[in-house]
């Protein structure tokens, strides 16, 4: 009897704090998944030395892994991955990987990390429960002298009070959206700035060791500072980003512009303190691009539904990693350093800024054209009325 009472008490406690528990479990799981993944650039060096592969081939392997993990997270969650969780993993796993690799080698380091991750995942997985069932409201309607129950369904709303047509398929909405130049401007700009940030994800550690001749501890500290800068930026943008009095697109453009400037500065850097400073600033700039990208897509294309918003927020990232991962590796194999790669990164950031700024410019031109056309139509209607009279 005592055991049954204790078990019921535990179930009641878990049911009461279910929402907070699930958020914590999601944090832990994404922390475990994304932490090692986004610290691949630390293992990048060990893989090259062990297998004697080119930088392009090693980077391409990571691009495929990141793409599969990103697709899995989107398909299972249905919402954008919690951004803060990923950088918390980077903050923790960067020094952990360096310490374990130096002490036991990269193979044993992966065994230790994977074993610990498995144990932590299984322990937290025991507390995962299904979401609470939400009752749908039903309305009794009269039809042909009989009564029947009809479930109400309130569709998603556009920018305004008009509900979106929920019967329209995703394919039709994508078809309509792809006939707009703004959609292509955003997708192209997103792919370009993600190509630039892929350099940080994959080739950053290799750049610091071969071009700057940093030690393993200095590389680890650089990644920690980069993660701290990005965490601070994401917290600030999450708290105050919704209160900005202008389009969130400008935040993404500013992050890309400053990221390109930082890439150009890294060509000239050769001192450790300056590199630490630039790394922290780059984390802050990257947070603007990745945190505000979702609200930007919502502002631009929110009328097409949440599923379209998620797709347009994540698709540029996937294509950017796929294209950007081998580019820096190929250029390094050809030239022997990352100077040309950083110049290409700078160019991609600059092009992405130009394409993003073209979106509000096009909207203003289109709005002015509409305002000038309305008086002409009204004048034509008045002339026809006078002629008929």
N, C-alpha and C positions, 0 to 999 in steps of 0.2 A: 504493500500500500504506500509505503514511504517513497519507493522508487517511482511509482506512477505519479505521485504528487509532485516529485521533483522534476520529472520529465515534462509534465504539463506546465509547470512553472517556467521551465526553459523555453518551451514552445510559445508561451504567452509573451515572454520577454523578446524572443526573436520576431514574433509577429508585430509587436509594438514598435520595435526599432528596425523594421525591415527595410525601410527606405534608406536609412543611414548605413545599414550594414551592406546593402547592395552597392552603394556608392563606394564604400571602402574596398569591397571585394573587386569592383571594376578598376579601382586605382591600383591595387596590388597586381592584378592580372596584366594590365597594360604596362605597368612598371616593369614587370618581368619580361614581357614580349618585346617592348620597344627599347628597353635599356641596352641589351646586347646588340640589337639590330643597328641602332644609330651610333654605336661605338665601333662599327666595323672597320673604320679607318685605322684604328689602333692595331687590329689584327691584319690589316692590309699588308703591313710591312713583313710580318711573320710569314704570311702566305707566299709572298713574292720570294723570300729567301729560301723557304722550304721547297717549293715546287718549281722555282726558277721560271715563273711565268711572267709575261709582259704586264705592264700596268693596265693596258686596255682590257685584256682578258680577265684579270682579277676584278676590275671594276664592273665589267659586264655581268659577272656572276652575282655581285651584290645587287645590281639593278633588278635582276630577275627575282631575287629573294624579297627585296623590299616591295616589288610589285605584287607578289603573291600575298604577303602579309597585309598590305594595304587593302587589297581586294577582299581578303577574309574579314578584316575588321569592319569594312563598310557593309558587306553582305550580311554579317551576323548582327551588327548593332543597328544598322539602318540610319545612323546619325554620324556626324563627324566625330572622329576620335578625339577624346578629351586632350587638348593640346598640352596642358600642364603636366600630364602624366608622363609624356614622352621625354620631356627635358629633365624631369626629376630622375628618370632612369639614366639619362646621359650623365647627370651630375654624380650619380653613385657608381655606375659601372665603369666610368673612365679610369679612375684611380684603381678600382678593383682589378680590372683587366691588366693594367700595367704591372701591378704588384704580383699577381698570380703568374703572369707570363714570365716576369724576370726570375721568379723563384722556382717555378715548376715547368716552364715551357708552355707554348700555346695549346698543345693538345690536352695536357692535364688541366690547364686553366679552363678550357671549355668543358671538360668532364666535371670539374668542381662546380662551375656555374650552372650547368644543365642539371646536375643532381640536386643542388640546392633549390633551383627553380621548380623542379618536379615536386619536391617535398612541400614547398610553400604552396604551390598550386593545388595539390591534392587536399591539403589541410583547409584551405579557404574554399575549395570547391564543395566541401561537405555542407557548407552553410548556404549554398545557393538554392533559392526557392523560386517557384513560379510567381509571376506578378499577380496581384490581387485582381479578381474578376470585377469588371465594371458593368453594371446593369445598364442596358440600353432602354431608353424611354420608348414607350409604345403608345400609339394613338388609335382609338376606336373610330373607324369610319364606316359610313353607311353606303352600300353599293348594291343596287338592285334589290332592295328590301331585306338584305342580309347584312350582318356585321362581320368585320374581319379586323385582325390586329395588324398594324403597319408599323414597322420600326422606322423611327426618324433618323435621318442622317444629315448632319449639317456639314456642308463641304468647306474646304479651306477657303479663306477669304483673300482677296487681292488687296492691293493698296487702296483701301476705301471700304465701303460697306457692302460692296457687291460680292456675293459668294462666287467662287470659281466653279465652273461646270465640272462636277466630279465624274460625269459620264465620259468625258473626253479622255482618250487613252494617252499613255505616256508617249507613244510613237507619234501621235498627231501633234502633241505639244512640242516635241523635239523637232519635228518637221517644220513647224511654224517658226520656232526659235532659230533654226539654222538658216532661215531666209532673211535674218536680220544681220546687218553688218556689225552691230554692237556685240553680238554673241561671238563672232569670229575675232573681233578685236580683243575681247577679254580672254578667249581661249589661247590665242597666239601669245598675248602678253604674259599669261600665266605660265605657259610652257617655257618661255624665255627666262623669266626670273627664277623658275624652278631649276632650269639648267645651271644658272649661276649658283644657287644655294646647294646644288648637288656636290659641288666642289668641296664644300665644308663637310658634308656627310661622308664622303668617300676618300678624297685625296688630301685632306687637311693635314693628317698626321705624316703622310709621306712627304708633303711639302716642307713641314717643319724639320724633319730628320735629314732629308737629302739637300734641300736648298738652304735652310737656316742652321743645320747641324745642331739641333736641340737634343738634349738627353731625354730619356724616357720620363723622368720626373717632370721636366719642363713641359713636355707634351701633355702629360696628365693634368698639370696645373692649368695649362691653356684651355683644355677642354672643360675643366671645372668652371673657369671664369666665363667661358662662352655660355655654358648652361645656366650659370647664375644670372648673367645678363638677359638671357632669353626668358627665364622664369620671372624675373622682375618685370620685364616688358609685357609678358602675357598677363600677369596679375593686374598691371596698371591698365592695359587695354580692355581687359575683361570688366574691370570695375568702372572705368570712365569712358570707354569707347562709345557707348550708346548715347552719351551726352554731347558728343561733338557736333557743332552746328554746321557741318559741311558733309559732303559725301565721304563715306568711308573709303571710297576708291582712292582719294588723295593720300590716305595713310599708307595704303599698299604701295602707291607710286613713290611716296617719300622713303619708305623702307627699301625699295628697290634702288632708288637713286643713291641713298647713303651706303647701301651694300656694295654698289658698283664703285663708289668712292673709296670704300675700305679695301676693295680688291686691288685698286690701283695703288693705294698706299702700301699694301703688303709687298709689292714689287721692290719698293725702296727700303723696307724695314730689314734691319740686320741685328737689332738689339732685343734682348729678352723682355725688359720692362715695357717697351713700346708694343711688342707683340701681345703681351698680356692685356694692355689697354685696348688695342684694336679688337682682340678676341671678345672682350666683354661688350664693346660697342656693337660688334657684329651680331652677337646674340640679341641685343636690344633691337637692332634693325630687322633681324629675321623674325622676331616676334610680331612686328608690325605687319609683315607680309602674310604670315600664317594665321595670326589671330583674327585680323580684320578681313581676311579673304572671304569668310563665310557671310559676314554681314554685308560685305560688298556685293556678293552674288545675290543676296536676299534683296538688297536695294535695287539692283539692276534687273533681275529676272524673277523676283519673288512671286509675281502673278502667275507663273507657270507651275507652281507647286513645290512642295518641300523636296520631293524626289529629284526634281530638276536642279534645285539649288545644291543638293548634295553632290550630284554628278558633276556640275560645273565647278564646284569647289575642289573636287578630288581628281578629276580627269587631267587638269594641267600638271598636277604634281606627279602623277604616274608617268605621263609622257615626258616630263622634264627629267625625271630620274632615268628613264629608259634611254633618252638621247644624251643627256649630260654625263652619265657615268663613263661611257667609253671615250668620250671626246678628250677629257683631260688626260686619260691614260695613253691614248694614241699620240697626242701632242708631246707628252713626256717621253715616250719611246722614241719619237723622231728627233727631239731637240736635246734631251738629257736633263732638262730642268722644267720648272713650272711657270716660267716667265710668260711664254706665249699663251699658256692656259689661262693665266690671270688676265691677260689682255682680252682674250675671248670672253671670259666671264664679265669683264667690264663692259664689253660691247653688247652682250645679251641683256644686261641690266639696263643699259641706256636705251636700247630698242624697246624693251618692255615698258619703260616709263613713257616713251613717246606714244605707243599704242594705247596705253591706259588713258592718257590725257586726251587722246582723240575722241574718246567716248563722250565726255561732257561737252566738248566743243561741237561735236556732231548734234547732240541734243539741243544745244542752244541755237544752232543754225536752223534746225528743223522747227523749233518753237517760233523763231522769228518769221520763218517762211509761212507758217500757219497764221500768225497774227496779221501779216500783210495780205494774205489771201482772203481772210474773212471779210474785211471791208469791201473788197472787189466783188465778192459774191453777193453781199447785201446791196451794193449799188446796182448790180445786174438785175436782181429781183425787183428793185424799185422801178427800174426802167421798164421792165416787162409789165408791171402793174399799171404804170401810166399809159403804156401803149394799149393795153387791153381796155382801159377806161375810155 
